[in-house]
Amino acid sequence: MSGNTQVFVTGRPHVEGGIIKCFSKVVRIPTRDDIKSYLEMKPNYDTDPCAMDDELRAGIMRVIPKKISEM
């Protein structure tokens, strides 16, 4: 393949290992669950823990996953 060729592949999660074996560079598009996990984890590493309260956290966890599903 030429260095300019790009391939887009979709499939079940168990297929990913075979794709990685066949291609040297693989970019994995995050799933909705990946993004939710990130949103749950990220505030734990905030440099200002007082910047987010429970209400803001709940709003983020409600709105962002919903917006992702609308894309």
C-alpha positions, -999 to +999 in steps of 0.1 A: +000+000+000+010+036-006+018+058+023-012+078+015-037+050+016-062+049+045-085+021+053-117+024+075-128-009+091-157-016+114-164-048+132-170-065+165-145-059+193-129-093+189-118-083+154-095-055+166-066-078+174-065-091+139-065-056+124-037-045+147-016-076+135-021-066+098-015-029+100+014-010+116-007+021+124-041+017+138-063+046+151-092+034+172-122+057+174-135+058+210-168+044+218-195+060+238-185+038+268-148+049+263-159+085+266-181+079+296-152+062+314-129+091+306-155+116+319-158+096+351-120+094+356-109+128+345-122+150+374-101+128+398-070+144+383-082+180+383-057+204+397-085+223+414-108+198+431-132+225+442-139+235+406-166+208+402-194+200+425-218+170+423-244+189+403-219+199+376-205+164+375-240+150+370-248+175+343-216+166+324-224+129+327-259+134+315-253+159+286-221+148+269-230+111+264-264+122+250-247+146+226-224+118+214-253+095+206-269+123+185-238+124+162 
